[in-house]
Amino acid sequence: MSTKRTIALIAHDGRKAEMVAFVKDYHDILKEMNLIATGTTGSYIQKTGLEVTKKLSGPQGGDAQIAAMAAEGTVEAILFFRDPLGKHPHEPDVQMLLRICDVHNVPLATNPATAKLLLLGMTDAK
């Protein structure tokens, strides 16, 4: 049985570069975790050399897939770099993901500053 922590990574198009930079900065910590990501974000993360299980892209249902994992307790935290100024046709899925995290007490970081604190907190809690 794996003792690796499982986290999900999601980034809106306008924040994908920021997610890749974050992943590179915390590569040594993230390589010790099971990573799940929405499709396009996962493709970018794979280019950094990390292994990642890709779900559908966000607009095609990837946000909902990750929300289901949060509800089932199979993902411990979510790093979701949202673009608060952009319009997103799948906004109901985004809101559902945020609500599921609140309902099931799943830590959720929506920007790099909070993601850093969450990630470092997870490594200290081992």
Secondary structure, 3 states (H helix, E strand, C coil): CCCCCEEEEEECHHHHHHHHHHHHHCHHHHCCCEEEECHHHHHHHHCCCCCCEECCCHHHCHHHHHHHHHHHCCCCEEEEECCCCCCCCCHHHHHHHHHHHHHCCCCEECCHHHHHHHHHHHHHCC
